[in-house]
Amino acid sequence: MVGGFDLSIGYVLGFSAVVAAALGPTSVGNGFTCIVLALLAGLGIGLLNAFFVAGLGINSFIATLGVGIALSGVTVGISGGSNLFEGIPPIIGKISTTSILGFDAAVWVALVLTLLVYFLLAHAPFGRKMYAVGGNERVARLGGISVPWVKVAAFALAGLIAALGGLLQLGQSGSASPTYGPELLLPAFAAVFLGATSIRPGFFNVWGTILAIFVLAVNFSGLSLLGVPFWLSPVIDGVALIIGVLIAGKSVRSTGV
């Protein structure tokens, strides 16, 4: 939305899960502390990305990919290259798996987050500033918008939300893998670009993204039930991303955005 890409979000997700799991057996390993430190880790990585992109002017692809790759090494170092499953605070599992009205708590957390992000983008001044920066940085700057600070906030939020995803995943699986996370990047981008082709064509938007997530999830589940080989999933991710980018680009041109 602000004209950049964060290729580190998958790595941040896995890193935050490993951080929370690794802190569990230590002296600071109460549940609240683990959750806060894992979220702060994600926020800090988002701010680091923002420093490289908005502060130093490095291309967001290069900066965030470099941060992500470095982060993968740190994640392996913290975990010792092994899955962490001992001493994970019970509250993390409860936040993810407690049943509320027939659904895991993680579903309700995701719903609340969806509503908050929707309000931020659709009804708050900051959301309009994000759209303005992504549309044309020069015009946004002439309009009095602090473009660097908008980008800082965007990357910081991306890191924070990715870290929350890591905590929910840790609670659902009960373990943290040092290799988990990067494979989620492609379907996430596919959902975002496909979401820009529906609900509000030509614009990245929350409800279009949610709809795209459901469509992709149903497709993957259906293929699994049909016994389709596991290697076909990333193929579909890649094709969906390409189709989403093509259609989204066409929607932007047709709307004159």
FIVEXLUM-162735 format. One record per residue: y, x, z of N, C-alpha, C in turn; residue in one letter. Coordinates in steps of 0.02 Angstrom, whole numbers, padded with zeros to 5 digits, always signed. Each point is the difference from the previous one (the first is absolute). Last residue first. Layout:
// residues N
YXZYXZYXZA;...
// end
This chain:
// residues 257
+00236-00297-00566+00012+00031+00064+00012+00075-00009V;-00054-00189-00161+00061+00039-00004+00018+00034+00064G;-00193-00141-00074+00049-00029+00046+00065+00038+00000T;-00184+00072-00133+00014-00068-00021+00053-00033+00044S;-00081+00220+00049+00039-00001-00061+00020-00070-00021R;-00140+00025+00188+00066+00028+00014+00044-00002-00063V;-00225-00062-00021+00038-00052+00036+00070+00024+00016S;-00150+00151-00099+00020-00050-00048+00041-00055+00033K;-00094+00164+00138+00053+00029-00042+00026-00049-00051G;-00184-00063+00132+00061+00002+00040+00058+00028-00040A;-00212+00000-00099+00027-00068+00004+00065-00001+00040I;-00114+00207-00018+00021-00024-00067+00033-00068+00004L;-00094+00093+00197+00060+00036-00020+00026-00025-00067V;-00205-00091+00078+00056-00020+00041+00065+00033-00019G;-00201+00067-00105+00020-00067-00022+00061-00024+00039I;-00095+00203+00068+00031+00007-00066+00025-00068-00025I;-00120+00001+00201+00064+00033+00008+00036+00006-00066L;-00219-00085+00001+00046-00048+00029+00070+00030+00009A;-00174+00142-00072+00018-00048-00053+00051-00051+00026V;-00089+00152+00158+00043+00034-00049+00023-00046-00055G;-00153-00083+00160+00064+00015+00031+00048+00031-00051D;-00221-00035-00066+00038-00062+00000+00068+00010+00033I;-00147+00180+00005+00018-00014-00070+00043-00062-00004V;-00094+00060+00208+00060+00038-00017+00022-00009-00073P;-00200-00115+00066+00058-00022+00038+00063+00040-00016S;-00228+00043-00082+00043-00041-00043+00064-00022+00036L;-00188+00124+00095+00049+00043-00033+00048-00041-00044W;-00190-00095+00119+00058+00014+00043+00054+00039-00036F;-00170-00172-00129-00001+00067+00029+00065+00015+00038P;-00085-00254-00020+00032+00049-00045+00001+00068+00034V;-00089-00225+00076-00038+00062-00004+00028+00051-00047G;+00081-00224+00076-00037+00001-00063-00041+00064-00009L;+00143-00030+00187-00053-00051+00005-00043-00002-00063L;+00190+00140+00002-00051+00026+00047-00058-00049+00006S;+00186-00065-00127-00038+00052-00035-00055+00028+00045L;+00150-00155+00095-00044-00031-00049-00042+00050-00038G;+00163+00078+00150-00055-00032+00037-00049-00032-00049S;+00195+00094-00090-00043+00053+00027-00061-00031+00035F;+00166-00148-00080-00035+00033-00055-00049+00052+00025N;+00140-00105+00156-00051-00046-00024-00040+00031-00057V;+00183+00122+00082-00054-00003+00050-00056-00046-00023A;+00196+00014-00132-00038+00062-00004-00060-00002+00048L;+00149-00181+00009-00034+00001-00065-00044+00062-00006V;+00138-00020+00190-00055-00047+00002-00040+00000-00065F;+00194+00131+00009-00051+00028+00046-00060-00046+00003I;+00189-00073-00119-00037+00051-00037-00055+00031+00043A;+00147-00154+00102-00042-00034-00049-00043+00050-00039L;+00161+00087+00146-00055-00031+00038-00048-00035-00047I;+00195+00088-00095-00046+00053+00020-00059-00028+00039T;+00173-00146-00060-00037+00021-00060-00051+00054+00016G;+00145-00069+00170-00051-00051-00013-00039+00015-00064W;+00180+00149+00067-00053-00004+00049-00055-00048-00021V;+00151+00140-00180+00010-00052+00050-00062-00009+00043N;+00141+00139-00218-00051+00010+00051+00013-00050+00055F;+00077-00054-00251+00022+00026+00065-00061+00013+00044F;-00015-00093-00221+00050+00051-00009+00025+00031+00064G;-00102-00245+00010-00014+00050-00051+00058+00049-00009P;-00091-00157+00194+00068+00019-00020-00005+00056-00052R;-00198-00126+00046+00045-00026+00051+00073+00013-00018I;-00166+00164-00123-00008-00070+00020+00050-00017+00054S;-00028+00219-00096-00008-00041-00060-00005-00074+00017T;+00013+00184+00159+00064-00006-00034-00004-00040-00064A;-00194+00052+00129+00042-00049+00036+00068-00009-00032G;-00149+00166-00078-00022-00067-00022+00042-00054+00034L;+00041+00217+00068+00024-00009-00068-00024-00067-00029F;-00071+00060+00218+00073-00005-00001+00026-00014-00070V;-00232+00038+00034+00021-00065+00027+00075-00008-00004A;-00093+00207-00065-00018-00052-00047+00023-00068+00024A;+00025+00183+00144+00049+00001-00054-00015-00054-00052F;-00155+00024+00172+00064-00022+00028+00054-00002-00054A;-00217+00085-00053+00003-00074+00004+00065-00026+00030P;-00022+00237-00009-00001-00030-00067-00001-00076+00003L;-00012+00130+00204+00065+00004-00033+00001-00038-00066L;-00188+00040+00156+00033-00065+00003+00066+00000-00039L;-00143+00194+00037-00028-00044-00052+00032-00070+00000E;+00058+00170+00165+00027+00013-00066-00027-00047-00055P;-00088-00022+00230+00070-00016-00011+00025+00011-00070G;-00206+00121+00157+00016-00069-00017+00075-00009-00010Y;-00126+00200+00071+00007-00007-00072+00021-00070-00021T;-00047+00073+00229+00053+00044-00025+00012-00007-00075P;-00087-00196+00173-00027+00051-00045+00057+00043-00027S;-00054-00170+00224+00051+00027-00045-00031+00056-00041A;-00089-00241+00142-00002+00073-00008+00055+00021-00049S;-00047-00229+00057-00023+00033+00061-00005+00075-00005G;+00072-00193-00156-00060+00041-00013-00027+00033+00063S;+00196-00141+00010-00053-00038-00033-00064+00041-00009Q;+00197+00099+00095-00026-00052+00044-00057-00039-00031G;+00113+00163-00129-00036+00032+00054-00031-00052+00046L;+00143-00077-00169-00064+00023-00028-00043+00033+00054Q;+00216-00063+00059-00041-00059-00010-00068+00019-00028L;+00158+00172+00025-00022-00025+00065-00045-00061-00007L;+00101+00087-00194-00050+00045+00025-00028-00021+00067G;+00181-00119-00095-00062-00013-00036-00056+00045+00024G;+00212+00041+00084-00027-00061+00029-00065-00020-00035L;+00117+00180-00090-00031+00019+00065-00029-00062+00035A;+00122-00034-00197-00063+00033-00016-00037+00020+00065A;+00217-00085+00020-00048-00054-00017-00068+00029-00018I;+00175+00153+00046-00015-00039+00060-00053-00054-00015L;+00087+00131-00179-00043+00039+00045-00022-00039+00061G;+00152-00101-00148-00064+00009-00033-00048+00039+00044A;+00222-00026+00071-00038-00062+00008-00069+00006-00032L;+00148+00179-00030-00019-00005+00070-00042-00062+00013A;+00096+00030-00213-00057+00045+00010-00024-00001+00073F;+00190-00131-00051-00057-00023-00039-00061+00044+00011A;+00209+00061+00096-00029-00058+00034-00063-00024-00036A;+00122+00172-00102-00029+00024+00064-00035-00057+00035V;+00123-00052-00191-00064+00033-00016-00034+00026+00063K;+00213-00091+00023-00046-00054-00020-00068+00029-00016V;+00172+00150+00044-00024-00032+00061-00046-00059-00014W;+00104+00118-00184-00048+00043+00037-00028-00034+00062P;+00169-00118-00128-00065+00005-00032-00049+00045+00038V;+00212-00151+00066-00021+00068+00015-00071+00010-00025S;+00194-00174-00095-00064+00006+00034-00017+00074+00011I;+00194-00102-00121+00009+00015+00071-00065+00007+00039G;+00043-00034-00244+00008-00061+00038+00005+00010+00075G;-00044+00177-00153+00068-00023-00013+00015-00064+00038L;-00218+00081+00010+00044+00047+00035+00073-00021-00010R;-00165-00119-00116-00005-00014+00072+00047+00045+00039A;-00018+00037-00230+00036-00062+00013-00001-00016+00074V;-00127+00182-00067+00071+00015-00010+00042-00062+00015R;-00239-00015+00006+00028+00037+00056+00075+00011-00007E;-00163-00196-00090+00045+00050-00028+00035+00036+00057N;-00195-00144+00034+00024-00021-00065+00043+00052-00034G;-00083+00030+00223-00054+00006-00049+00022-00020-00070G;+00152-00027+00177-00014+00072-00009-00054+00010-00053V;+00050-00221+00064+00056+00029-00037-00013+00074-00015A;-00154-00120+00134-00004-00021-00070+00055+00032-00041Y;+00009+00039+00229-00058+00033-00029-00008-00018-00074M;+00165-00110+00126+00020+00069-00014-00058+00039-00032K;-00040-00218+00073+00042-00001-00060+00023+00070-00018R;-00117-00024+00201-00044-00012-00057+00038-00002-00065G;+00120+00017+00203-00033+00063-00018-00047-00009-00059F;+00113-00189+00096+00042+00042-00043-00034+00065-00021P;-00151-00216+00055+00042+00047+00037+00041+00043-00048A;-00166-00166-00069+00054-00034+00036+00046+00047+00039H;-00198+00061-00140+00028-00059-00033+00062-00028+00034A;-00127+00197+00078+00015+00009-00071+00038-00059-00030L;-00071-00003+00230+00041+00059-00010+00023+00006-00073L;-00154-00170+00060+00068-00015+00025+00046+00059-00013F;-00225+00033-00053+00030-00049-00045+00071-00017+00022Y;-00126+00139+00138+00022+00036-00059+00032-00048-00050V;-00092-00095+00194+00056+00043+00017+00027+00036-00061L;-00195-00130-00024+00059-00043+00010+00062+00042+00017L;-00207+00112-00018+00020-00027-00065+00063-00041+00006T;-00101+00078+00196+00033+00055-00036+00025-00024-00068L;-00129-00149+00126+00065+00010+00032+00040+00054-00037V;-00220-00032-00071+00041-00058-00017+00070+00006+00029L;-00163+00162+00055+00021+00007-00070+00046-00057-00020A;-00098-00013+00210+00048+00055+00000+00028+00010-00071V;-00173-00153+00026+00063-00027+00026+00054+00054+00003W;-00216+00064-00066+00027-00047-00049+00067-00026+00022V;-00125+00133+00148+00031+00041-00053+00031-00045-00054A;-00132-00090+00178+00070+00010+00017+00037+00040-00053A;-00211-00149-00071+00012+00061+00039+00075+00007+00012D;-00096-00247-00035+00016+00060-00039+00010+00059+00047F;-00043-00228+00075-00051+00014-00050+00012+00061-00043G;+00145-00071+00181-00006-00057-00046-00047+00016-00058L;+00020+00204+00123+00053-00049+00015-00003-00054-00054I;-00150+00231+00100+00001-00060-00041+00054-00048+00025S;-00019+00279+00010-00001-00061+00041+00008-00062-00044T;+00011+00234-00081-00061-00041-00008-00002-00062+00044T;+00184+00173-00012-00026-00010-00068-00052-00054-00005S;+00103+00069+00206+00055-00018-00044-00024-00017-00070I;-00153+00084+00161+00018-00069+00014+00056-00024-00046K;-00071+00226-00008-00049-00044-00029+00018-00073+00010G;+00134+00159+00100+00008+00006-00072-00050-00045-00036I;-00006+00022+00236+00054-00044-00023+00009+00004-00075I;-00157+00142+00122-00023-00067-00018+00054-00046-00027P;-00003+00274-00025+00022-00051+00048-00021-00070-00022P;-00139+00221-00060+00054-00039-00030+00020-00056+00048I;-00180+00174+00027+00061-00003+00040+00057-00039-00031G;-00185+00089-00166-00007-00002+00073+00069-00003+00033E;-00044+00023-00239-00017-00068+00022-00006-00005+00076F;+00065+00158-00241+00016-00007+00071-00015-00071+00021L;-00087+00180-00207+00022-00067+00018+00010-00004+00076N;+00029+00238-00122-00051-00048+00019+00031-00068+00014S;+00113+00216-00049-00041-00018-00058-00054-00051+00015G;+00173+00076+00153-00053+00049-00006-00048-00015-00058G;+00210-00113+00074-00065-00032+00010-00057+00050+00000S;+00225+00072-00037-00001-00038+00064-00069-00028+00014I;+00034+00112-00207+00005+00046+00056-00003-00035+00067G;+00006-00127-00200-00066+00033+00008+00002+00047+00060V;+00203-00098-00056-00047-00052+00024-00069+00030+00012T;+00166+00134-00099+00013-00009+00071-00049-00050+00030V;-00006+00031-00232-00025+00059+00035+00010-00006+00075G;+00089-00167-00136-00074-00004-00001-00031+00059+00035S;+00234-00006-00033-00022-00043+00055-00075-00007+00003L;+00104+00113-00179+00004+00040+00062-00026-00040+00059A;+00013-00114-00201-00052+00051-00004+00000+00044+00062I;+00172-00162-00020-00066-00030+00009-00056+00050+00000G;+00221+00070-00048-00006-00018+00071-00070-00029+00013V;+00053+00044-00223-00006+00062+00038-00010-00013+00074G;+00045-00183-00139-00067+00026-00013-00012+00064+00038L;+00213-00093+00009-00047-00039+00041-00072+00021-00013T;+00175+00109-00124+00010+00008+00072-00054-00036+00040A;+00005-00022-00238-00019+00067+00021+00003+00007+00076I;+00070-00206-00097-00071+00013-00016-00022+00066+00030F;+00229-00057+00012-00042-00033+00051-00074+00009-00014S;+00195+00180-00063-00031-00060-00030-00050-00030+00049N;+00203+00137+00100-00063+00014-00033-00029-00065-00028I;+00211+00045+00135+00000-00021-00070-00063+00016-00038G;+00077+00029+00240-00003+00059-00044-00003-00018-00073L;+00023-00176+00166+00040+00056+00024+00002+00059-00048G;-00130-00200-00041+00071-00019+00004+00044+00059+00021A;-00236+00041-00024+00022-00040-00058+00076-00012+00002V;-00109+00121+00178-00012+00035-00063+00030-00037-00060F;+00012-00102+00212+00040+00061+00000-00008+00038-00066F;-00133-00191+00039+00069-00018-00014+00045+00062-00003A;-00225+00026+00067+00004-00017-00071+00072-00015-00021N;-00037+00029+00226-00007+00064-00034+00003-00010-00076L;-00003-00190+00136+00066+00033+00003-00002+00068-00034L;-00202-00117+00019+00045-00036-00045+00069+00032-00001G;-00154+00081+00153-00018+00022-00067+00043-00035-00052I;+00027-00066+00224+00024+00069-00010-00016+00026-00070G;-00085-00211+00067+00073-00003-00009+00028+00070-00014L;-00227-00015+00055+00013-00028-00066+00074-00003-00015G;-00060+00070+00214-00023+00049-00049+00013-00025-00071A;+00039-00146+00178+00054+00050-00005-00019+00055-00050L;-00163-00160+00051+00054-00031-00038+00058+00049-00010L;-00177+00070+00136-00024-00006-00070+00054-00031-00044A;+00042+00014+00231+00002+00067-00031-00024-00003-00072L;-00010-00199+00128+00069+00020-00010+00004+00067-00036V;-00213-00081+00062+00030-00042-00052+00071+00023-00016I;-00114+00105+00178-00031+00017-00064+00032-00039-00057C;+00066-00052+00220+00025+00066-00020-00028+00019-00069T;-00080-00198+00102+00070-00007-00021+00028+00065-00026F;-00223-00003+00091+00007-00034-00064+00072-00004-00025G;-00080+00207+00150+00001-00072+00011+00020-00035-00065N;-00034+00251+00041-00035-00046-00043-00002-00072+00021G;+00083+00231+00073+00051-00049-00019-00031-00058-00038V;-00133+00183+00074+00033-00024+00060+00055-00052-00015S;-00203+00021-00175+00042+00048+00035+00034-00033+00060T;-00147-00106-00174-00036+00034+00055+00044+00047+00042P;+00101-00124-00188-00036-00044+00046-00033+00036+00059G;+00117+00094-00198+00036-00003+00064-00039-00040+00052L;-00078+00018-00225-00004+00066+00032+00033-00001+00069A;+00010-00193-00139-00069+00012+00023-00006+00066+00038A;+00208-00056-00099-00015-00047+00055-00070+00012+00028A;+00063+00127-00188+00042+00018+00058-00016-00045+00059V;-00102-00048-00207-00030+00060+00032+00040+00020+00062V;+00084-00176-00131-00062-00021+00032-00033+00059+00037A;+00192+00042-00127+00017-00038+00060-00063-00023+00037S;-00025+00110-00210+00024+00046+00052+00015-00037+00065F;-00062-00123-00195-00056+00037+00029+00021+00045+00057G;+00171-00114-00115-00045-00048+00031-00059+00035+00034L;+00148+00128-00130+00030-00019+00064-00045-00048+00037V;-00060+00062-00217-00011+00055+00046+00028-00016+00069Y;+00042-00153-00172-00072+00001+00016-00017+00054+00050G;+00222-00012-00083-00015-00054+00047-00074-00003+00018I;+00135+00152-00152-00030+00024+00062-00027-00055+00044S;+00129-00008-00213-00071+00014-00012-00035+00025+00063L;+00228-00141-00078-00027+00035+00059-00075+00008-00010D;+00236-00040-00164-00071-00014+00014-00022+00041+00060F;+00251-00110-00110-00042+00058+00016-00071-00023+00014G;+00203-00141-00037-00004+00047-00055-00041+00062+00015G;+00034-00198+00140+00059+00044+00002-00004+00055-00053V;-00176-00160+00025+00061-00041+00000+00063+00042+00000M;
// end
